[in-house]
Amino acid sequence: MFDKKLAFSAVSVALGIGAFVKTQQITKEYMDPVVEACTSSNTTAFEEKYHTYEPMLGGAFVCIITQFIYDLTQEYPAGLLLWGATMLTAIPALVLTTVEAGRSGVTGPVRYPTVVGILGQAMGISTVFPLLWVPGYCFGRSTPQGTVSLTRARIALLAAMPFVILTILTFTLDSTGYAWTFVVGYLAGPAAAMTPLLTWNMTPPEELNSGLASKTMKTIAMSYIYAAIIAWIGWVFLVYIAWIHYGTDVSAFWADAWAEANPSVAFMAIDAIVFYLALVIYIAYCRLSGALEALVLTPLFGPGTACALVMSQLEMERVEIKTKKA
């Protein structure tokens, strides 16, 4: 007999393991000296070769990722395009993880988006989201009628905004100034990942009438629509940057983004693709035709907007189920 939970989880886990293995292969030689330098007490040698960092935002962990992001910003425009593409997928994904963490009946790692976020920073979101969150959702999701706090629904999009704002600042500020160092440290460290903690006490009501439940789900659906709009603006910008630098020269983009790419850029290429595919697997688990819709819409609207639009539809379907049940 076909076990839907097991099948979708197995595909997602395989994707996450594959991403982890490949990213480690790509970055090992690049990251080993960075890790050694960030954990060494020889500050003189560090300052001669590496970018300064803000230790108060996460110590050696922030040091390592600061070097990674600095190298990424120096590989323009490929670094911007691939980091940006990953962030576009992250916008609806952060709404999703914030909402589902507080839905009644949910169990397992889905309840802890901050932990997932910090692990994603340490290991790569292309590893953690498909390896931990998606299987956690398959086995720990609530029933389709599961409710969410109305306040959580209203502010779910806020979980994504620090990453959006910090990404813009990362690629616009002067990397030689302290402002850039602080922004990247905040983005790279645990601080940004802790934003979902603002919703920790926003638990679903024990008793909820169908009218309020419908209002809450419609609010969540609108959060996805707003996420779609923000992601679409980002997608238009990325397409513009890609066009003015590469035009129709696909081979030049391929060389910069993968074939001849800096390890930090190649890492982000995997992150961008696998993170998006993992989100599509989540959609497919909820409704297979929704995944097909997301795939069709992606070339036109980008990964974040395509997924967000379908996820909004999925939430509205919860409203219909709740209404019929009432």
C-alpha positions as CSV (number, residue, x, y, z in Angstrom):
1,M,0.0,0.0,0.0
2,F,1.2,3.5,-0.9
3,D,2.3,5.4,2.2
4,K,2.1,9.1,1.2
5,K,3.9,10.4,4.3
6,L,6.8,8.0,3.8
7,A,7.1,8.5,0.1
8,F,7.2,12.3,0.2
9,S,9.5,12.3,3.2
10,A,11.9,9.8,1.5
11,V,12.1,12.0,-1.6
12,S,12.7,15.1,0.5
13,V,15.3,13.5,2.7
14,A,17.2,12.2,-0.3
15,L,17.2,15.7,-1.7
16,G,18.5,17.1,1.5
17,I,21.3,14.5,1.8
18,G,22.3,15.1,-1.8
19,A,22.5,18.8,-1.2
20,F,24.6,18.3,2.0
21,V,27.1,16.0,0.3
22,K,27.5,18.2,-2.8
23,T,27.8,21.5,-0.8
24,Q,30.4,19.9,1.5
25,Q,32.4,18.7,-1.6
26,I,32.3,22.1,-3.1
27,T,33.2,24.2,0.0
28,K,35.6,21.9,2.0
29,E,38.9,23.3,0.6
30,Y,37.4,26.8,0.7
31,M,36.0,26.7,4.2
32,D,38.6,24.7,6.1
33,P,41.1,27.7,6.2
34,V,38.3,30.1,7.0
35,V,37.2,28.0,10.0
36,E,40.8,27.7,11.2
37,A,41.3,31.4,10.9
38,C,38.0,32.2,12.7
39,T,38.8,29.9,15.6
40,S,42.4,30.9,15.9
41,S,43.8,33.4,18.4
42,N,46.2,34.9,15.9
43,T,44.3,38.1,15.2
44,T,47.1,39.7,13.2
45,A,47.1,36.9,10.6
46,F,43.3,37.0,10.5
47,E,43.1,40.7,9.9
48,E,45.7,40.5,7.0
49,K,43.6,38.0,5.0
50,Y,40.0,38.1,6.1
51,H,37.2,40.6,6.6
52,T,36.4,41.9,10.0
53,Y,33.3,40.7,11.8
54,E,31.1,41.5,14.8
55,P,31.9,38.9,17.5
56,M,29.0,40.0,19.7
57,L,26.5,38.8,17.1
58,G,27.7,35.2,17.2
59,G,31.4,34.7,17.7
60,A,33.3,32.3,15.4
61,F,30.0,31.3,13.7
62,V,29.4,34.8,12.5
63,C,33.0,35.1,11.5
64,I,32.8,32.1,9.2
65,I,29.6,33.2,7.5
66,T,30.7,36.8,7.2
67,Q,33.7,35.6,5.1
68,F,31.3,33.5,3.0
69,I,28.9,36.4,2.4
70,Y,31.7,38.9,1.7
71,D,33.1,36.6,-1.0
72,L,29.6,36.2,-2.4
73,T,29.2,40.0,-2.7
74,Q,32.5,40.2,-4.6
75,E,31.2,37.8,-7.2
76,Y,28.8,40.2,-8.9
77,P,26.3,39.6,-10.4
78,A,26.2,35.8,-9.9
79,G,26.5,36.1,-6.1
80,L,23.6,38.6,-5.9
81,L,21.4,36.6,-8.4
82,L,21.8,33.3,-6.5
83,W,21.5,34.7,-3.0
84,G,18.6,36.7,-4.2
85,A,16.9,33.7,-5.7
86,T,17.2,31.8,-2.4
87,M,15.8,34.7,-0.5
88,L,12.8,34.9,-2.9
89,T,11.9,31.3,-2.0
90,A,12.6,32.0,1.7
91,I,9.9,34.7,1.8
92,P,6.9,32.4,1.5
93,A,8.8,29.6,3.3
94,L,9.2,31.8,6.4
95,V,5.5,32.6,6.4
96,L,4.8,28.9,6.1
97,T,7.1,27.8,8.9
98,T,5.9,30.6,11.2
99,V,2.2,29.7,10.6
100,E,2.5,26.0,10.7
101,A,4.5,26.1,14.0
102,G,1.4,27.5,15.7
103,R,-1.3,25.5,14.0
104,S,-3.3,23.3,16.4
105,G,-2.4,19.7,16.4
106,V,1.1,20.0,14.9
107,T,4.0,18.0,16.4
108,G,7.7,17.6,15.8
109,P,10.3,19.9,14.4
110,V,7.7,22.0,12.6
111,R,6.9,23.6,15.9
112,Y,10.4,25.1,16.2
113,P,11.1,27.4,13.2
114,T,13.9,29.2,15.0
115,V,15.8,25.9,15.5
116,V,15.3,25.1,11.8
117,G,16.5,28.5,10.8
118,I,19.7,28.4,12.9
119,L,20.5,24.9,11.6
120,G,19.8,26.2,8.1
121,Q,22.4,29.0,8.6
122,A,24.9,26.5,9.9
123,M,24.4,23.6,7.4
124,G,22.7,25.3,4.5
125,I,18.9,25.7,4.1
126,S,19.1,23.4,1.1
127,T,20.0,20.6,3.6
128,V,17.9,21.4,6.6
129,F,14.6,22.3,5.0
130,P,14.2,19.1,2.9
131,L,15.9,16.9,5.5
132,L,14.2,18.2,8.6
133,W,11.2,20.5,8.0
134,V,9.4,18.8,5.1
135,P,9.5,15.3,6.6
136,G,8.5,16.9,10.0
137,Y,5.5,18.4,8.3
138,C,4.5,15.1,6.6
139,F,4.5,13.2,9.8
140,G,3.6,16.0,12.2
141,R,1.1,18.2,10.4
142,S,-2.3,19.0,11.9
143,T,-5.5,18.1,10.2
144,P,-6.7,20.4,7.4
145,Q,-9.0,22.0,9.9
146,G,-6.2,22.9,12.3
147,T,-6.5,26.5,13.5
148,V,-4.0,29.3,14.1
149,S,-4.0,32.3,16.3
150,L,-5.4,35.3,14.4
151,T,-2.5,37.5,15.6
152,R,0.1,35.0,14.4
153,A,-1.7,34.9,11.0
154,R,-1.5,38.7,10.8
155,I,2.2,39.1,11.6
156,A,3.5,35.9,9.9
157,L,5.0,37.9,7.1
158,L,7.2,39.8,9.6
159,A,9.3,36.6,9.9
160,A,10.6,37.2,6.4
161,M,11.1,41.0,6.5
162,P,14.5,41.0,8.4
163,F,16.0,38.8,5.8
164,V,14.6,40.9,3.0
165,I,15.9,44.2,4.5
166,L,19.2,42.8,5.5
167,T,19.8,41.2,2.1
168,I,19.2,44.6,0.4
169,L,21.6,46.3,2.8
170,T,24.2,43.5,2.3
171,F,24.4,44.2,-1.4
172,T,24.1,48.0,-1.3
173,L,26.3,49.1,1.7
174,D,30.0,49.7,1.4
175,S,31.6,46.4,2.6
176,T,34.5,48.3,4.1
177,G,32.3,50.1,6.7
178,Y,31.2,48.9,10.1
179,A,27.5,49.2,9.0
180,W,28.0,46.4,6.5
181,T,29.9,44.2,9.0
182,F,27.0,44.6,11.6
183,V,24.3,44.0,9.0
184,V,26.0,40.8,7.8
185,G,26.7,39.7,11.3
186,Y,23.0,40.1,12.2
187,L,22.0,38.3,9.0
188,A,24.5,35.5,9.4
189,G,24.1,35.0,13.2
190,P,21.3,33.6,15.2
191,A,19.6,37.0,15.7
192,A,17.6,37.1,12.4
193,A,16.6,33.5,12.8
194,M,15.0,34.3,16.2
195,T,12.3,36.5,14.7
196,P,9.7,33.7,14.8
197,L,10.1,33.7,18.6
198,L,7.9,36.8,18.6
199,T,5.0,34.4,18.0
200,W,6.0,31.8,20.6
201,N,3.0,32.6,22.9
202,M,0.5,33.0,20.0
203,T,-1.1,29.7,20.5
204,P,-4.3,28.6,18.7
205,P,-7.5,29.1,20.7
206,E,-8.9,26.0,22.3
207,E,-12.4,26.8,21.1
208,L,-12.9,28.6,17.8
209,N,-16.1,29.2,15.9
210,S,-16.1,28.7,12.1
211,G,-16.4,32.4,11.4
212,L,-13.2,33.3,13.2
213,A,-11.5,30.2,11.8
214,S,-12.3,31.3,8.3
215,K,-11.1,34.8,9.0
216,T,-7.8,33.5,10.3
217,M,-7.2,31.3,7.3
218,K,-8.1,34.1,4.9
219,T,-5.6,36.3,6.8
220,I,-2.9,33.6,6.3
221,A,-3.9,33.4,2.6
222,M,-3.4,37.2,2.3
223,S,0.0,36.9,4.0
224,Y,1.0,34.6,1.2
225,I,-0.4,37.1,-1.4
226,Y,1.7,39.9,0.2
227,A,4.7,37.5,0.2
228,A,4.1,36.8,-3.5
229,I,4.1,40.6,-4.3
230,I,7.3,41.2,-2.5
231,A,8.9,38.1,-4.1
232,W,7.7,39.2,-7.6
233,I,9.3,42.7,-7.2
234,G,12.5,40.9,-6.2
235,W,12.2,38.6,-9.2
236,V,11.8,41.5,-11.7
237,F,14.9,43.1,-10.2
238,L,17.0,39.9,-10.5
239,V,15.8,39.3,-14.1
240,Y,16.8,42.9,-14.9
241,I,20.3,42.4,-13.4
242,A,20.7,39.1,-15.2
243,W,19.6,40.7,-18.5
244,I,21.9,43.7,-18.5
245,H,24.9,41.5,-17.6
246,Y,24.3,38.3,-19.6
247,G,21.5,39.1,-22.1
248,T,20.9,35.8,-23.9
249,D,24.4,34.4,-23.2
250,V,23.4,31.4,-21.1
251,S,26.9,30.0,-21.2
252,A,28.4,33.1,-19.5
253,F,25.8,32.8,-16.7
254,W,26.5,29.1,-16.4
255,A,30.2,29.7,-16.0
256,D,29.7,32.4,-13.4
257,A,27.0,30.6,-11.4
258,W,28.5,27.0,-11.5
259,A,31.1,25.8,-14.0
260,E,33.8,28.4,-13.0
261,A,32.1,29.8,-9.9
262,N,33.6,30.7,-6.6
263,P,32.7,28.0,-4.0
264,S,30.4,30.4,-2.2
265,V,28.5,31.1,-5.4
266,A,28.3,27.4,-6.3
267,F,27.0,26.7,-2.7
268,M,24.2,29.3,-3.2
269,A,23.3,27.7,-6.6
270,I,22.6,24.5,-4.8
271,D,20.7,26.3,-2.0
272,A,18.6,28.2,-4.5
273,I,17.5,25.1,-6.5
274,V,17.1,22.6,-3.7
275,F,15.3,25.0,-1.4
276,Y,12.8,25.7,-4.1
277,L,12.3,22.0,-5.0
278,A,11.8,21.2,-1.3
279,L,9.1,23.8,-1.1
280,V,7.5,22.3,-4.2
281,I,7.6,18.9,-2.5
282,Y,5.7,20.4,0.5
283,I,3.1,21.8,-1.9
284,A,2.8,18.4,-3.7
285,Y,2.2,16.7,-0.4
286,C,-0.7,19.0,0.2
287,R,-2.0,18.8,-3.3
288,L,-0.1,17.3,-6.3
289,S,-1.7,19.6,-8.9
290,G,-0.6,22.6,-6.8
291,A,3.1,21.6,-7.3
292,L,2.5,21.4,-11.1
293,E,0.9,24.9,-10.9
294,A,4.0,26.2,-9.0
295,L,6.4,24.7,-11.6
296,V,4.4,26.3,-14.5
297,L,4.3,29.7,-12.8
298,T,7.9,29.8,-11.8
299,P,9.4,30.9,-15.1
300,L,6.9,33.8,-15.3
301,F,6.9,35.0,-11.7
302,G,9.9,33.5,-10.0
303,P,10.2,30.7,-7.4
304,G,9.0,32.7,-4.4
305,T,5.9,34.2,-6.1
306,A,4.9,31.0,-7.8
307,C,5.0,29.0,-4.6
308,A,3.3,31.8,-2.5
309,L,0.4,32.0,-4.9
310,V,-0.3,28.3,-4.7
311,M,0.2,28.3,-1.0
312,S,-2.4,31.0,-0.7
313,Q,-4.8,28.7,-2.6
314,L,-4.1,25.9,-0.3
315,E,-5.0,28.0,2.7
316,M,-8.2,29.1,1.1
317,E,-9.0,25.4,0.6
318,R,-8.8,25.0,4.3
319,V,-11.5,27.7,4.6
320,E,-13.7,25.6,2.3
321,I,-13.1,22.5,4.4
322,K,-13.8,24.3,7.6
323,T,-17.0,25.9,6.2
324,K,-18.3,22.6,4.9
325,K,-17.6,20.9,8.3
326,A,-19.5,23.7,10.1
